[in-house]
Amino acid sequence: MLSSIFLLALSLRSVVAHYVVDPSFKLDVHSHVVPYIWRTALIEAGYPVKNGVLYTDGFPVSNWTLDGHIAAMDTLGVNYSTLSVSAPGVNFLAHDPCAAAELAREVNLLMYNYTQTYPERLGAMCLLPLPDVDSALAEIEYCLDVLNFDGVGMYSNFNGTYLGDAALNPVFELLNNRSATVFVHPAAPSCAGAAIGYPDPMSEYPFESVRAMENMLLTGQRANYSEINIIFPHGGGAMPYLGTRIAGMASLSFLGGLSVADSLKQFKNYIFDTASSTTVMQLLAMNNFGGVEKIVVGTDYPYVPLTQASPQLAAIQTNGNYTDAQMALINNQNALSVFPGVATKLGFAISS
């Protein structure tokens, strides 16, 4: 029954609005802020600082300013960015839910101020103080109803609580009721040593996205809350390569006996961004997996430097062998279909 409901939802969602907007208009769903208060909280929590540089998940935290962000968008030809906070968010304060909620609120208010300074260039994705569910529910309502954020930011796991865990069902129910759009950034896995001493973003992040999608499949969470639009970055991590394997395993009786076709449809309904995923092989994998209609622009600024992000964006059309019409989907139409509030804010009319 659940699979039938999920397939019906997919068929209804396949009919999406198209907006009157310049095909070259780029909407970046994956860019980050690094507010001073967040950086300070990380240092106070014991994250290492080496030669004046802060590290999280074994990777240097970039310097960031609001004016620098806008300048980078101009350099990259990005017209609008949705801001979010990279891992670990406020997961490191899970032992102190009050502190986590307070920091999340402060960062969300800062992101709101950024969007008000540049209302036609910036939107924001709500930072949640999970795994504290009650605080997260309050923050979602505040960010979406009061601050009018574009969507909600989540992580593959919150201090070891993975997407798919039943403890998160109230959050998914609220988001599902609102048909909200969620951006899921990978976080370091809860098992120490998985990255064998190398930075987690190098190889663990792509597999973290897979773990989250796999867990949501096997627990039924995604099928139960299929009205949420969910974006995974970095080309969906390793999912285009492992989706068929996971779906095949999930069809075995001891894992639930799920339909291979239904599992693959579920995976293919996720939206993948192009951050660090613009080679011929990566774009071909995304094309063959979910199709061009499920690809959106992501830069991962400022964690991916402009010297890499700029040629990556420029290479998408050639490497993907995309037509101009397909590039319009990737540049803006696919994203606007799950961020209709952005289209309204920017005055984009629905094409007749």
C-alpha positions in Angstrom: 0.0 0.0 0.0 2.8 2.4 0.9 4.6 1.8 -2.4 1.4 2.5 -4.3 0.9 5.8 -2.4 4.5 6.8 -3.1 4.2 6.0 -6.8 1.0 8.1 -7.0 2.8 11.0 -5.4 5.6 10.7 -7.9 3.2 10.8 -10.8 1.5 13.9 -9.5 4.7 15.6 -8.8 6.0 15.0 -12.3 3.7 17.7 -13.6 5.6 20.8 -12.5 5.3 24.5 -13.3 7.7 26.2 -15.7 8.6 29.8 -15.1 9.3 32.7 -17.4 12.9 33.3 -16.6 16.1 33.7 -18.6 17.6 30.3 -19.2 21.0 31.4 -18.0 19.6 32.5 -14.6 21.5 30.3 -12.1 19.9 29.3 -8.7 22.5 27.8 -6.4 20.9 25.5 -3.9 24.2 24.7 -2.1 26.2 27.6 -0.6 27.2 28.1 3.0 27.6 30.8 5.6 30.2 30.8 8.3 29.0 33.3 10.9 31.4 34.4 13.6 29.2 33.2 16.4 29.1 29.7 14.9 32.9 29.6 14.3 33.4 30.8 17.9 31.1 28.1 19.3 33.0 25.4 17.4 36.3 26.6 18.8 34.9 26.7 22.3 33.6 23.1 21.8 37.1 21.9 21.2 37.3 21.7 17.4 41.0 22.0 16.4 42.6 25.2 15.3 45.9 24.7 13.4 48.0 27.7 12.4 45.0 29.9 12.9 42.7 27.7 10.8 39.6 26.0 12.3 38.9 22.4 11.2 35.7 20.4 11.3 35.5 16.8 10.1 39.2 17.1 9.2 38.6 19.9 6.7 39.4 23.6 7.1 36.5 26.0 7.7 36.6 28.7 5.1 36.8 32.4 5.9 33.5 34.0 4.9 31.9 37.5 4.7 28.5 38.5 3.3 30.0 40.9 0.7 32.5 38.2 -0.3 29.6 35.8 -0.9 27.9 38.2 -3.2 31.1 38.9 -5.0 31.7 35.2 -5.5 28.2 34.8 -6.9 28.9 37.5 -9.4 32.2 35.8 -10.4 30.4 32.5 -10.8 27.4 34.0 -12.7 25.1 32.8 -9.9 21.9 35.0 -9.6 20.4 33.6 -6.4 21.7 31.4 -3.6 20.1 29.5 -0.8 22.3 29.8 2.3 22.8 27.0 4.7 25.2 25.9 7.4 27.6 23.1 6.6 28.3 20.2 8.9 28.3 19.8 11.8 25.6 22.5 12.2 24.8 22.5 15.9 25.1 18.7 16.2 28.1 19.2 18.5 25.8 20.7 21.1 23.5 17.6 21.3 24.5 17.1 24.9 23.1 20.6 25.7 19.8 21.0 23.9 19.2 24.5 25.2 22.5 25.7 23.9 21.9 24.0 20.6 18.5 25.7 20.2 19.9 29.0 21.2 22.8 28.9 18.7 20.5 27.6 15.9 18.1 30.6 16.5 21.0 33.1 16.5 22.4 31.7 13.3 19.0 31.6 11.7 18.4 35.3 12.6 21.8 36.1 11.1 20.8 34.3 7.8 17.5 36.2 7.9 19.5 39.5 8.1 21.7 38.4 5.2 18.6 37.7 3.0 17.1 41.1 4.0 20.3 42.9 2.9 20.2 41.1 -0.5 16.6 40.0 -0.9 16.8 39.4 -4.6 20.1 37.4 -4.3 19.8 35.3 -1.2 17.4 32.9 0.6 18.0 30.6 3.5 17.6 27.1 4.7 16.6 26.7 8.4 19.3 25.4 10.7 17.7 22.8 13.1 18.8 22.0 16.7 18.3 18.2 16.2 18.3 15.6 17.6 16.1 17.6 20.0 12.8 17.1 18.2 10.7 19.6 20.1 13.1 22.4 19.6 13.5 21.5 15.9 9.7 21.6 15.4 9.5 25.1 16.9 12.4 26.3 14.8 10.9 25.0 11.6 7.6 26.9 12.3 9.5 30.0 13.2 11.8 29.9 10.1 9.1 29.1 7.6 6.2 31.1 9.0 8.0 34.2 10.5 11.3 34.4 8.6 9.9 33.1 5.4 12.9 30.9 4.7 13.1 29.0 1.4 13.3 25.6 3.1 15.0 23.6 5.8 18.6 22.3 6.1 19.2 18.8 7.6 22.2 16.5 7.8 22.6 12.8 7.0 22.9 12.2 10.7 22.5 14.3 13.9 25.1 13.2 16.4 24.5 9.6 15.2 20.7 9.8 14.7 20.3 9.1 11.0 17.6 10.2 8.7 15.1 7.3 8.7 15.2 7.0 12.5 11.7 6.9 13.9 12.6 9.5 16.5 12.6 12.1 13.6 9.1 11.2 12.3 7.5 14.2 14.0 9.9 16.5 12.1 9.2 14.6 8.8 5.4 14.8 9.4 5.5 18.6 9.9 7.7 19.0 6.8 5.5 16.6 4.8 2.3 18.5 5.7 3.9 21.7 4.3 5.4 20.0 1.2 8.6 21.7 2.3 11.9 21.5 0.5 14.9 20.1 2.5 18.6 20.2 1.7 20.4 17.3 3.3 24.2 17.9 3.8 26.4 15.0 4.7 27.9 14.9 8.2 30.7 12.9 9.6 29.7 9.3 10.3 29.1 8.4 14.0 31.7 5.6 13.8 35.1 6.9 14.6 37.9 6.0 12.2 35.7 5.3 9.1 37.7 7.9 7.1 41.0 6.2 8.1 42.5 9.5 9.2 41.6 11.5 6.1 39.1 14.4 5.9 35.5 13.1 6.0 34.5 15.3 3.0 36.9 13.4 0.8 35.1 10.1 0.7 32.8 9.7 3.7 30.5 12.5 2.7 29.4 10.8 -0.5 28.6 7.6 1.4 26.8 9.5 4.1 24.3 10.6 1.6 23.8 6.9 0.6 23.4 5.9 4.3 20.7 8.5 4.8 18.8 7.5 1.6 19.2 3.8 2.4 17.9 4.1 5.9 14.9 6.2 4.8 14.1 3.4 2.4 14.4 0.5 4.7 12.5 2.2 7.6 9.8 3.4 5.3 10.3 7.0 6.4 10.6 8.3 2.8 7.6 6.4 1.6 5.5 7.7 4.5 6.5 11.3 4.0 6.8 11.5 0.2 5.6 15.1 -0.1 8.9 16.5 1.1 11.2 17.7 -1.7 14.6 16.5 -0.8 17.9 17.6 -2.3 21.2 15.7 -1.8 24.4 17.4 -2.8 27.5 16.3 -4.6 25.6 14.4 -7.3 23.8 12.3 -4.8 27.1 11.0 -3.5 27.5 7.3 -4.5 23.8 6.7 -4.9 23.8 6.7 -8.8 26.4 3.9 -8.6 24.9 1.9 -5.7 21.1 2.4 -6.1 20.5 -0.8 -8.0 22.6 -2.8 -5.6 20.7 -1.4 -2.6 17.3 -1.9 -4.2 18.2 -5.5 -5.0 19.3 -6.2 -1.5 16.2 -4.5 -0.1 14.1 -6.9 -2.1 15.3 -9.9 0.0 12.8 -11.1 2.6 15.0 -10.5 5.6 15.3 -6.8 4.6 11.6 -6.3 4.0 11.1 -7.8 0.5 10.7 -4.4 -1.1 10.0 -4.0 -4.8 13.2 -3.3 -6.7 11.3 -1.0 -9.1 9.6 0.9 -6.2 12.9 1.3 -4.3 14.6 2.7 -7.4 11.7 5.1 -8.1 12.1 6.4 -4.6 15.8 7.0 -5.0 15.3 8.6 -8.4 12.8 11.0 -6.9 15.6 12.8 -4.9 17.1 15.9 -6.4 20.9 15.9 -6.8 23.1 19.0 -7.1 26.2 19.6 -9.1 28.7 20.6 -6.4 32.0 18.8 -7.2 30.0 16.7 -9.6 30.5 18.1 -13.1 32.7 15.6 -14.9 31.4 13.6 -17.8 31.1 10.4 -15.7 29.3 12.1 -12.9 26.8 13.9 -15.1 26.2 10.8 -17.1 25.5 8.9 -13.9 23.0 11.5 -12.8 21.4 11.6 -16.3 20.9 7.9 -16.4 19.8 7.6 -12.8 17.2 10.3 -12.1 17.3 12.3 -15.4 18.0 15.9 -16.2 14.8 17.0 -14.4 16.4 16.0 -11.1 19.6 18.0 -11.4 20.2 21.4 -9.9 23.1 23.8 -9.5 25.2 23.6 -6.4 28.6 25.3 -5.9 29.5 24.5 -2.2 30.9 28.0 -1.8 33.1 28.9 0.1 34.3 25.3 0.9 35.0 24.7 -2.8 37.3 27.6 -3.9 36.4 29.8 -6.9 39.4 28.4 -8.8 37.6 25.1 -8.8 33.9 26.1 -8.8 34.2 28.5 -11.8 35.5 25.9 -14.3 33.2 23.3 -12.9 30.1 25.4 -13.6 31.4 26.3 -17.0 31.9 22.6 -17.9 28.4 21.4 -17.1 26.8 21.9 -20.6 29.8 20.4 -22.5 30.4 17.5 -20.2 26.7 16.7 -19.9 26.1 17.2 -23.6 23.1 19.2 -22.7 20.9 21.2 -25.0 20.0 24.8 -24.1 16.6 23.7 -23.0 18.1 21.1 -20.6 20.5 23.7 -19.2 17.5 25.9 -18.4 16.2 23.0 -16.3 19.4 22.6 -14.5 20.1 26.3 -14.1 16.7 27.3 -12.6 13.6 25.5 -13.6 14.2 22.3 -11.6 15.0 24.4 -8.5 12.1 26.8 -8.9 9.8 23.8 -9.0 10.7 23.0 -5.4 11.2 26.6 -4.3 8.0 28.2 -5.6 8.4 30.9 -3.0 11.6 32.1 -4.6 9.8 32.4 -8.0 7.1 34.4 -6.3 9.6 36.6 -4.5 11.5 37.3 -7.7 8.4 37.9 -9.7 8.7 35.0 -12.1 5.4 34.2 -13.8 4.3 30.7 -14.7 4.5 30.1 -18.4 1.3 29.5 -20.2 
